[in-house]
Amino acid sequence: MDDEAKIAELESAFARGDYSRVKHEALPLAESTKNEGVRTRALELVGRLKPDPIAIVLFVIAAVLLAAMTTYFELRSRP
């Protein structure tokens, strides 16, 4: 199977929601191919699987606020 067919299958797998397959096969394909177009498309698929940086920051803020509120109410409820 040539690289064009492999990347087409990976794009189809991404569209179907088979992200595990894309995660495991796209980067090795990008590293092994000599076709610049296939490399670009494979790296784009890998990039789509990464979490949004803003979502990570918001999650950390929410976790810190939850920990602070829990600590505050735990300390406040003790006699």
PyMOL CGO cylinders between C-alpha atoms (Angstrom):
from pymol import cmd
from pymol.cgo import CYLINDER

trace = [
    CYLINDER, 0.00, 0.00, 0.00, 1.45, 3.37, -0.94, 0.3, 1, 1, 1, 1, 1, 1,
    CYLINDER, 1.45, 3.37, -0.94, 1.60, 6.39, 1.33, 0.3, 1, 1, 1, 1, 1, 1,
    CYLINDER, 1.60, 6.39, 1.33, -1.26, 8.19, -0.43, 0.3, 1, 1, 1, 1, 1, 1,
    CYLINDER, -1.26, 8.19, -0.43, -3.56, 5.25, 0.27, 0.3, 1, 1, 1, 1, 1, 1,
    CYLINDER, -3.56, 5.25, 0.27, -2.40, 5.03, 3.91, 0.3, 1, 1, 1, 1, 1, 1,
    CYLINDER, -2.40, 5.03, 3.91, -3.06, 8.71, 4.59, 0.3, 1, 1, 1, 1, 1, 1,
    CYLINDER, -3.06, 8.71, 4.59, -6.46, 8.45, 2.88, 0.3, 1, 1, 1, 1, 1, 1,
    CYLINDER, -6.46, 8.45, 2.88, -7.33, 5.54, 5.19, 0.3, 1, 1, 1, 1, 1, 1,
    CYLINDER, -7.33, 5.54, 5.19, -6.16, 7.50, 8.22, 0.3, 1, 1, 1, 1, 1, 1,
    CYLINDER, -6.16, 7.50, 8.22, -8.25, 10.51, 7.21, 0.3, 1, 1, 1, 1, 1, 1,
    CYLINDER, -8.25, 10.51, 7.21, -11.22, 8.19, 6.80, 0.3, 1, 1, 1, 1, 1, 1,
    CYLINDER, -11.22, 8.19, 6.80, -10.52, 6.66, 10.23, 0.3, 1, 1, 1, 1, 1, 1,
    CYLINDER, -10.52, 6.66, 10.23, -10.40, 10.16, 11.74, 0.3, 1, 1, 1, 1, 1, 1,
    CYLINDER, -10.40, 10.16, 11.74, -13.74, 11.01, 10.14, 0.3, 1, 1, 1, 1, 1, 1,
    CYLINDER, -13.74, 11.01, 10.14, -15.23, 7.81, 11.61, 0.3, 1, 1, 1, 1, 1, 1,
    CYLINDER, -15.23, 7.81, 11.61, -13.88, 8.66, 15.06, 0.3, 1, 1, 1, 1, 1, 1,
    CYLINDER, -13.88, 8.66, 15.06, -11.17, 5.97, 15.19, 0.3, 1, 1, 1, 1, 1, 1,
    CYLINDER, -11.17, 5.97, 15.19, -8.75, 8.33, 16.90, 0.3, 1, 1, 1, 1, 1, 1,
    CYLINDER, -8.75, 8.33, 16.90, -6.69, 5.53, 18.45, 0.3, 1, 1, 1, 1, 1, 1,
    CYLINDER, -6.69, 5.53, 18.45, -5.69, 4.26, 15.03, 0.3, 1, 1, 1, 1, 1, 1,
    CYLINDER, -5.69, 4.26, 15.03, -4.84, 7.76, 13.84, 0.3, 1, 1, 1, 1, 1, 1,
    CYLINDER, -4.84, 7.76, 13.84, -2.80, 8.41, 17.00, 0.3, 1, 1, 1, 1, 1, 1,
    CYLINDER, -2.80, 8.41, 17.00, -0.72, 5.25, 16.53, 0.3, 1, 1, 1, 1, 1, 1,
    CYLINDER, -0.72, 5.25, 16.53, -0.24, 5.34, 12.76, 0.3, 1, 1, 1, 1, 1, 1,
    CYLINDER, -0.24, 5.34, 12.76, -0.09, 8.98, 11.63, 0.3, 1, 1, 1, 1, 1, 1,
    CYLINDER, -0.09, 8.98, 11.63, 3.19, 10.02, 13.23, 0.3, 1, 1, 1, 1, 1, 1,
    CYLINDER, 3.19, 10.02, 13.23, 5.15, 6.96, 12.03, 0.3, 1, 1, 1, 1, 1, 1,
    CYLINDER, 5.15, 6.96, 12.03, 3.75, 7.57, 8.55, 0.3, 1, 1, 1, 1, 1, 1,
    CYLINDER, 3.75, 7.57, 8.55, 4.83, 11.23, 8.67, 0.3, 1, 1, 1, 1, 1, 1,
    CYLINDER, 4.83, 11.23, 8.67, 8.33, 10.21, 9.75, 0.3, 1, 1, 1, 1, 1, 1,
    CYLINDER, 8.33, 10.21, 9.75, 8.76, 7.47, 7.15, 0.3, 1, 1, 1, 1, 1, 1,
    CYLINDER, 8.76, 7.47, 7.15, 7.24, 9.02, 4.02, 0.3, 1, 1, 1, 1, 1, 1,
    CYLINDER, 7.24, 9.02, 4.02, 9.22, 10.86, 1.39, 0.3, 1, 1, 1, 1, 1, 1,
    CYLINDER, 9.22, 10.86, 1.39, 6.09, 12.56, 0.03, 0.3, 1, 1, 1, 1, 1, 1,
    CYLINDER, 6.09, 12.56, 0.03, 5.86, 16.07, 1.50, 0.3, 1, 1, 1, 1, 1, 1,
    CYLINDER, 5.86, 16.07, 1.50, 2.09, 16.27, 0.95, 0.3, 1, 1, 1, 1, 1, 1,
    CYLINDER, 2.09, 16.27, 0.95, 1.49, 13.03, 2.86, 0.3, 1, 1, 1, 1, 1, 1,
    CYLINDER, 1.49, 13.03, 2.86, 3.80, 14.23, 5.66, 0.3, 1, 1, 1, 1, 1, 1,
    CYLINDER, 3.80, 14.23, 5.66, 1.86, 17.49, 5.96, 0.3, 1, 1, 1, 1, 1, 1,
    CYLINDER, 1.86, 17.49, 5.96, -1.51, 15.74, 6.01, 0.3, 1, 1, 1, 1, 1, 1,
    CYLINDER, -1.51, 15.74, 6.01, -0.30, 13.20, 8.61, 0.3, 1, 1, 1, 1, 1, 1,
    CYLINDER, -0.30, 13.20, 8.61, 1.08, 15.91, 10.90, 0.3, 1, 1, 1, 1, 1, 1,
    CYLINDER, 1.08, 15.91, 10.90, -2.18, 17.83, 10.55, 0.3, 1, 1, 1, 1, 1, 1,
    CYLINDER, -2.18, 17.83, 10.55, -4.08, 14.76, 11.74, 0.3, 1, 1, 1, 1, 1, 1,
    CYLINDER, -4.08, 14.76, 11.74, -1.73, 14.43, 14.71, 0.3, 1, 1, 1, 1, 1, 1,
    CYLINDER, -1.73, 14.43, 14.71, -2.26, 18.10, 15.52, 0.3, 1, 1, 1, 1, 1, 1,
    CYLINDER, -2.26, 18.10, 15.52, -6.03, 17.69, 15.50, 0.3, 1, 1, 1, 1, 1, 1,
    CYLINDER, -6.03, 17.69, 15.50, -5.76, 15.09, 18.27, 0.3, 1, 1, 1, 1, 1, 1,
    CYLINDER, -5.76, 15.09, 18.27, -3.97, 17.41, 20.68, 0.3, 1, 1, 1, 1, 1, 1,
    CYLINDER, -3.97, 17.41, 20.68, -6.10, 19.06, 23.37, 0.3, 1, 1, 1, 1, 1, 1,
    CYLINDER, -6.10, 19.06, 23.37, -6.90, 22.75, 23.09, 0.3, 1, 1, 1, 1, 1, 1,
    CYLINDER, -6.90, 22.75, 23.09, -4.44, 24.76, 25.24, 0.3, 1, 1, 1, 1, 1, 1,
    CYLINDER, -4.44, 24.76, 25.24, -7.22, 27.02, 26.52, 0.3, 1, 1, 1, 1, 1, 1,
    CYLINDER, -7.22, 27.02, 26.52, -9.19, 23.98, 27.69, 0.3, 1, 1, 1, 1, 1, 1,
    CYLINDER, -9.19, 23.98, 27.69, -6.15, 22.77, 29.64, 0.3, 1, 1, 1, 1, 1, 1,
    CYLINDER, -6.15, 22.77, 29.64, -5.73, 26.16, 31.33, 0.3, 1, 1, 1, 1, 1, 1,
    CYLINDER, -5.73, 26.16, 31.33, -9.43, 26.30, 32.23, 0.3, 1, 1, 1, 1, 1, 1,
    CYLINDER, -9.43, 26.30, 32.23, -9.30, 22.76, 33.63, 0.3, 1, 1, 1, 1, 1, 1,
    CYLINDER, -9.30, 22.76, 33.63, -6.32, 23.64, 35.83, 0.3, 1, 1, 1, 1, 1, 1,
    CYLINDER, -6.32, 23.64, 35.83, -8.05, 26.80, 37.08, 0.3, 1, 1, 1, 1, 1, 1,
    CYLINDER, -8.05, 26.80, 37.08, -11.19, 24.81, 37.90, 0.3, 1, 1, 1, 1, 1, 1,
    CYLINDER, -11.19, 24.81, 37.90, -9.14, 22.18, 39.75, 0.3, 1, 1, 1, 1, 1, 1,
    CYLINDER, -9.14, 22.18, 39.75, -7.31, 24.83, 41.80, 0.3, 1, 1, 1, 1, 1, 1,
    CYLINDER, -7.31, 24.83, 41.80, -10.59, 26.56, 42.68, 0.3, 1, 1, 1, 1, 1, 1,
    CYLINDER, -10.59, 26.56, 42.68, -12.16, 23.26, 43.71, 0.3, 1, 1, 1, 1, 1, 1,
    CYLINDER, -12.16, 23.26, 43.71, -9.18, 22.42, 45.92, 0.3, 1, 1, 1, 1, 1, 1,
    CYLINDER, -9.18, 22.42, 45.92, -9.22, 25.90, 47.49, 0.3, 1, 1, 1, 1, 1, 1,
    CYLINDER, -9.22, 25.90, 47.49, -12.96, 25.80, 48.19, 0.3, 1, 1, 1, 1, 1, 1,
    CYLINDER, -12.96, 25.80, 48.19, -12.76, 22.29, 49.62, 0.3, 1, 1, 1, 1, 1, 1,
    CYLINDER, -12.76, 22.29, 49.62, -9.90, 23.29, 51.92, 0.3, 1, 1, 1, 1, 1, 1,
    CYLINDER, -9.90, 23.29, 51.92, -11.67, 26.45, 53.01, 0.3, 1, 1, 1, 1, 1, 1,
    CYLINDER, -11.67, 26.45, 53.01, -14.92, 24.68, 53.90, 0.3, 1, 1, 1, 1, 1, 1,
    CYLINDER, -14.92, 24.68, 53.90, -13.12, 21.77, 55.57, 0.3, 1, 1, 1, 1, 1, 1,
    CYLINDER, -13.12, 21.77, 55.57, -11.13, 24.12, 57.79, 0.3, 1, 1, 1, 1, 1, 1,
    CYLINDER, -11.13, 24.12, 57.79, -14.19, 26.27, 58.49, 0.3, 1, 1, 1, 1, 1, 1,
    CYLINDER, -14.19, 26.27, 58.49, -16.36, 23.33, 59.55, 0.3, 1, 1, 1, 1, 1, 1,
    CYLINDER, -16.36, 23.33, 59.55, -13.96, 22.16, 62.28, 0.3, 1, 1, 1, 1, 1, 1,
    CYLINDER, -13.96, 22.16, 62.28, -14.79, 23.23, 65.82, 0.3, 1, 1, 1, 1, 1, 1,
]
cmd.load_cgo(trace, "trace")
